[in-house]
Amino acid sequence: MNRAATFQLELSRFIRAPREKVFDAFTDETALAAWHCPRGLSVVEASADARVGGRYRVVMGTRDGERHAATGEYQKLERADFLAYTWSWETGEMPARITTLIEVTLTDENQGTRLHMLHTGFPDERTRDSHMGGWQSVFNRLNDYLDPRASAGTVTVYGDARSTYVRTVRMALEEKGVAYTLAEMAPHTPELLAHQPFGRVPAFTDGPLEFYETHGIVTYIDGAFDGPSLTPKGGASAPARVAQWISLINCHAYDAMVRRYVMPYLFPKGGDGGPERAVIEAALPEIDAQLAAFDKAYGDRDYLVENDVTMADLFLAPILAYVGMFPEGAALLKKYPNVQRGHRVMAERKSFIATR
């Protein structure tokens, strides 16, 4: 077993499972097929001859049919403390003639296992760095596979459950069937600033991978996890429409509907202790115009774009739920039957009910 004196990648990860189970996950064909690929891919084929000198092979597939195969030879197996194996790509940017070495050390920690991986032999810094995100994502799947909480042990949403944007992220996870942990915290607190540099909700982590800004988070969720797509497929028009409605919601509708209409009711600052009427009245014409645009977009469909739920619907539904709680908003919604129908359909979805 030779450790190449070139560029190397080192990762450490806590896994909520005994060392024996973690070790077996690297050597059992069925286990490899369940976890050994980054999020957004699937294992198409896995084989493992778990003995010194035995070989393994993992074929990973993308949703559009591409295949990426990795293969190598087990160099050392010490159950359940240590294993070493070579790694080479049959296809991809790193030529098959380049063989790297992976060494995995397992130690007990807090009723779980500390996994330390050293991957050496990369020909250059760029190639090494290109493997970092992949391995982090692969180990997220390993944790999902072994942790009794499944993906809820890896995926966390940070923020206030009352926030429409937090609810959008949670609805996306529910639509994809992803278990998650909600870490309740208020905006601009030290706890949130540890995950979001501007103190805004929501923030999101998938293991060591961190994201903020709702559109970015939901885009990651849609690409990383199995389940129904939240982005229409085929052509440029439908995805562009989704982006258009999300932009309108973020840049205009949220400001008028939530900041200047809902919030004055929820946090009244009027001189008489009631809501600031001038702020509310100024927002209503804008809300009316925005609802008219949404009503036209729905047409005779139940969703904003094409005939199934998309990210755009997940952004709009939590906002409309708040708008309909107050008198002027409820009256405006009655003017727009298509919006009302679309919102009723969303309100009946399991993702909406689960995040109520």
C-alpha positions in Angstrom: 0.0 0.0 0.0 1.6 3.2 -1.2 0.5 6.7 -0.4 1.3 8.9 -3.4 3.2 12.0 -2.4 0.9 14.4 -4.4 -2.2 16.5 -3.8 -4.5 15.0 -1.1 -8.0 15.5 0.2 -8.9 15.0 3.9 -12.4 14.8 5.3 -13.8 14.0 8.7 -17.4 13.1 9.4 -19.4 11.9 12.4 -21.8 9.1 11.6 -24.6 8.1 14.0 -24.0 4.3 13.7 -21.6 1.7 15.2 -18.2 1.3 13.5 -19.1 -2.2 12.3 -22.0 -0.8 10.3 -20.0 2.0 8.8 -17.2 -0.4 7.8 -19.7 -2.8 6.2 -21.2 0.0 4.2 -17.9 0.3 2.3 -17.6 -3.4 1.6 -21.1 -4.7 1.1 -22.6 -4.6 -2.5 -26.1 -3.9 -1.3 -25.0 -1.1 1.0 -22.8 0.5 -1.8 -25.8 0.5 -4.1 -27.8 2.4 -1.5 -25.4 5.3 -0.8 -22.2 5.5 -2.8 -22.9 8.4 -5.1 -23.5 12.1 -4.7 -27.0 13.6 -4.3 -28.8 13.9 -7.5 -27.3 10.7 -8.9 -28.2 7.0 -8.3 -26.1 3.9 -8.2 -26.9 1.9 -11.3 -24.5 -1.0 -10.5 -22.3 -2.0 -7.6 -20.1 -4.9 -7.0 -17.6 -5.7 -4.2 -15.1 -8.5 -3.5 -14.2 -7.5 0.0 -10.8 -9.1 0.5 -7.3 -7.8 0.1 -6.7 -7.9 -3.6 -10.4 -8.0 -4.4 -12.0 -5.4 -6.6 -15.1 -3.2 -6.4 -16.9 -1.2 -9.0 -19.6 1.5 -8.7 -21.5 2.9 -11.6 -23.3 6.1 -10.9 -26.1 7.5 -13.2 -27.4 11.0 -13.7 -31.1 11.7 -14.3 -30.4 12.4 -18.0 -28.7 9.0 -18.5 -25.0 9.7 -18.2 -22.9 7.1 -16.5 -19.8 7.5 -14.4 -18.0 4.4 -13.2 -15.3 4.2 -10.5 -13.3 1.0 -9.7 -10.4 -0.1 -7.6 -8.8 -2.8 -5.4 -9.1 -3.3 -1.7 -5.6 -2.9 -0.2 -6.2 -3.4 3.5 -9.2 -4.4 5.5 -9.2 -4.3 9.3 -12.8 -4.6 10.5 -14.0 -2.3 11.9 -11.1 0.1 12.3 -9.5 0.7 8.9 -9.7 0.1 5.2 -7.7 1.2 2.2 -8.6 0.9 -1.4 -7.5 2.3 -4.7 -9.7 4.5 -6.8 -9.8 5.3 -10.5 -12.4 6.6 -12.9 -13.3 4.6 -16.0 -14.7 7.8 -17.5 -14.5 11.4 -16.6 -12.0 14.2 -16.5 -9.4 12.2 -14.5 -7.9 9.6 -16.8 -8.3 5.9 -15.9 -4.5 5.5 -15.9 -4.4 7.7 -12.7 -5.0 5.7 -9.6 -5.5 7.3 -6.3 -5.6 5.8 -2.8 -8.4 6.1 -0.2 -7.8 5.4 3.5 -10.7 5.3 5.9 -10.1 5.3 9.6 -13.0 4.6 12.0 -13.1 5.4 15.7 -15.8 5.4 18.4 -17.3 8.8 19.3 -20.4 9.7 21.3 -22.2 6.4 20.6 -21.4 6.8 17.0 -18.4 6.7 14.7 -15.9 9.3 13.6 -15.0 8.6 10.0 -11.7 10.1 8.7 -10.9 9.8 5.0 -7.6 10.5 3.4 -7.7 10.5 -0.4 -4.2 10.9 -2.0 -2.6 10.8 -5.4 -4.4 13.6 -7.2 -2.3 14.9 -10.1 -3.1 18.6 -9.4 -4.9 21.0 -7.1 -7.9 21.5 -9.5 -8.6 17.7 -9.7 -8.4 17.3 -6.0 -10.7 20.2 -5.3 -13.2 18.9 -7.9 -13.7 15.8 -5.7 -14.4 17.8 -2.4 -18.1 18.5 -3.0 -18.7 15.0 -4.4 -17.3 13.3 -1.3 -19.2 15.6 1.0 -22.4 14.8 -0.8 -21.6 11.0 -0.8 -21.0 11.1 2.9 -24.4 12.9 3.3 -26.0 9.9 1.7 -23.9 7.5 3.9 -25.3 9.3 6.9 -28.8 9.1 5.5 -28.3 5.4 5.1 -27.0 4.6 8.5 -28.5 7.3 10.8 -31.8 6.1 12.5 -33.2 9.6 11.7 -32.3 9.1 8.0 -32.0 12.4 6.1 -33.3 14.4 9.2 -29.9 13.7 10.7 -28.2 15.5 7.8 -30.7 18.1 6.4 -31.6 21.1 8.6 -33.7 24.2 8.0 -32.9 27.2 10.2 -35.5 29.9 10.8 -38.9 30.9 12.1 -41.7 28.6 11.0 -44.0 31.6 10.6 -41.8 32.9 7.8 -43.3 32.4 4.3 -39.8 31.7 2.9 -39.1 29.1 5.6 -42.4 27.5 4.8 -41.5 27.5 1.0 -38.3 25.5 1.8 -40.1 23.1 4.1 -42.8 22.6 1.5 -40.2 21.7 -1.1 -38.7 19.1 1.2 -42.2 17.7 1.9 -42.9 17.6 -1.9 -39.7 15.6 -2.4 -40.3 13.3 0.6 -37.2 14.4 2.4 -37.0 14.1 6.2 -35.5 17.1 7.8 -34.9 18.9 11.1 -36.3 22.4 11.7 -34.1 24.4 13.9 -36.3 27.3 15.2 -34.4 30.5 15.5 -35.2 34.2 15.0 -33.6 36.4 12.3 -30.3 38.2 13.2 -29.6 36.1 16.2 -26.0 34.8 16.7 -27.3 31.2 16.1 -28.6 32.2 12.7 -25.7 34.3 11.8 -23.5 31.2 12.1 -25.3 29.9 9.0 -26.4 33.0 7.2 -24.1 36.0 7.1 -26.9 38.5 6.7 -29.1 37.1 9.5 -32.1 36.5 7.2 -34.2 33.3 7.3 -34.1 30.7 6.1 -30.7 29.1 6.1 -30.1 25.4 5.1 -27.5 22.8 5.6 -27.0 19.3 4.2 -24.2 18.0 6.2 -21.3 20.4 5.7 -22.9 21.9 2.6 -24.5 25.3 3.4 -27.0 27.4 1.4 -29.0 30.5 2.0 -31.5 32.5 -0.1 -34.7 30.6 -0.6 -34.5 30.2 -4.4 -31.0 28.8 -4.1 -32.1 26.4 -1.4 -35.1 25.1 -3.2 -33.1 24.7 -6.4 -30.6 22.6 -4.5 -33.4 20.5 -2.9 -34.9 19.9 -6.4 -31.6 18.8 -7.9 -30.2 16.9 -5.0 -33.1 14.7 -3.9 -35.4 12.1 -5.6 -39.1 12.7 -5.9 -41.2 14.7 -8.3 -39.4 17.5 -10.1 -40.2 21.1 -9.0 -38.9 22.4 -12.3 -40.8 21.8 -15.6 -38.9 19.7 -18.1 -38.7 20.3 -21.9 -38.0 23.6 -23.7 -37.0 26.9 -22.3 -40.4 28.6 -21.9 -41.7 26.8 -18.8 -38.5 27.0 -16.6 -38.3 30.7 -17.6 -41.9 31.3 -16.5 -41.1 29.7 -13.1 -38.1 32.0 -12.7 -40.3 34.9 -13.8 -42.9 34.3 -11.1 -40.4 33.7 -8.4 -38.7 37.0 -9.3 -42.0 38.8 -9.2 -42.8 37.3 -5.8 -39.4 38.1 -4.4 -39.0 41.6 -5.8 -42.7 42.9 -5.6 -45.3 40.6 -4.2 -43.6 39.8 -0.9 -43.0 43.5 -0.3 -46.6 44.6 -0.9 -48.4 41.5 0.4 -46.3 40.7 3.5 -44.1 43.6 4.5 -46.7 46.4 3.8 -50.0 44.5 4.3 -49.7 41.5 6.6 -46.9 42.7 8.9 -48.8 45.9 9.9 -51.6 43.7 11.1 -49.3 41.2 12.9 -47.1 43.9 14.5 -49.3 47.1 14.7 -47.5 50.4 15.1 -50.3 52.8 14.6 -50.8 55.7 17.1 -53.9 54.1 18.5 -52.2 50.7 18.9 -53.7 49.4 15.7 -52.2 48.8 12.3 -50.8 51.7 10.3 -53.7 52.3 7.9 -51.8 54.5 5.5 -49.2 51.8 4.9 -51.9 49.2 4.3 -54.0 51.4 2.0 -50.9 52.2 -0.1 -50.1 48.6 -0.6 -53.6 47.5 -1.7 -53.5 48.8 -5.3 -50.2 47.0 -5.8 -51.6 43.8 -4.4 -54.6 44.1 -6.7 -52.4 44.4 -9.7 -50.2 41.5 -8.7 -53.2 39.2 -8.1 -54.5 40.2 -11.5 -51.2 39.0 -13.1 -51.3 35.8 -11.2 -55.0 35.2 -12.1 -54.1 35.6 -15.8 -51.2 33.2 -15.4 -53.4 30.5 -13.9 -55.9 30.6 -16.6 -57.9 27.4 -16.4 -55.0 25.5 -14.8 -54.6 24.8 -11.1 -50.9 25.8 -11.0 -49.0 28.9 -12.2 -46.9 27.0 -14.8 -48.2 24.1 -16.8 -50.2 21.4 -15.0 -48.2 20.4 -11.9 -46.7 22.1 -8.9 -43.4 24.0 -9.4 -41.2 26.1 -7.2 -43.3 29.2 -8.1 -46.4 27.7 -6.4 -44.4 26.9 -3.3 -43.3 30.6 -3.1 -46.8 32.0 -3.6 -49.0 29.7 -1.5 -47.7 30.7 2.0 -48.0 34.4 1.1 -51.6 34.0 -0.1 -52.5 32.1 3.1 -51.5 35.2 5.1 -53.2 37.7 2.7 -56.5 35.9 3.0 -56.5 36.2 6.8 -57.2 39.9 6.8 -60.3 41.7 5.4 -58.9 43.7 2.5 -56.8 40.8 1.3 -59.8 38.4 1.5 -61.9 40.9 -0.5 -59.3 41.2 -3.2 -58.9 37.5 -3.5 -62.6 37.1 -4.2 -62.0 39.2 -7.3 -59.7 36.6 -8.8 -61.3 33.1 -9.1 -58.3 31.5 -10.8 -56.1 32.6 -7.9 -58.6 31.3 -5.4 -58.9 27.9 -7.2 -55.1 27.6 -7.5 -54.7 28.3 -3.8 -57.4 25.9 -2.8 -55.5 23.2 -4.7 -52.2 24.1 -2.9 -53.9 24.2 0.5 -55.0 20.6 0.0 -51.5 19.3 -0.7 -49.8 17.3 2.0 -46.8 19.7 1.9 -49.0 22.6 2.7 -50.8 20.8 5.5 -47.6 19.4 7.0 -46.1 22.9 7.3 -49.2 24.7 8.5 
